[in-house]
Amino acid sequence: MFRVVRRRAKEGCAEAYEALVGAMFADARHFPGYVSAELIPPAAAGGDYQIIQRFAQQADLERWQASPVRAQWMERLAAVAEGEPEYRMLHGLDAWFGPTLVPAQRMPRRWKMTLLSWCGIFPTVAFLLAFVAPLLAGLPFLLRTAVVTALVAVIMSYLVMPRLTRLAADWLRR
């Protein structure tokens, strides 16, 4: 599960904001269920920073959100940031390659996203056709197709693509 946080640093405080966010990430690494985070600087000076946070489960995000550790970091960040942060949750397919909020120069090339998607889809479909499709042989064609494609969508969204995009992150952003 991904959460995108947008916030702007006060004028002249960008360096301090980045340092505090980095220190918060270091603290958060020890929090149960906190998977990772990435700070994306604004596309232009004075723009919004974005933080992509990854949590194992919704309950982990809720515990982080309610924690005294996070509250302390929010107090510290208030000194160098404008206003309150904006939050957006990403689930399933919209989280595969990161949000559309990320500045365009940070998005992976379309051919790389396509190739990585195929690298996940091919073995997933092959596995399902070899082991699940025979179990569905008695069903009508459209129902069999609906079951297999539903399984592909769920497996890709929750198991395969989160791992593939994490493994290929450097290659995707290069």
Protein Blocks (a to p, Z undefined) as FASTA:
>chain_A
ZZdddddddehilmmmmmmmmmmmmmmmmpghiabdcddddfbghiacddddddfblklm
mmmmmpmklmmmmmmmmmmcgcjddddddehjllmnopfklcfklpccfklmmmmmmmmm
mmmmmmmmmmmmmmmmmpcfklmmmmmmmmmmmmmmmmmmmmmmmmmmmmmmZZ
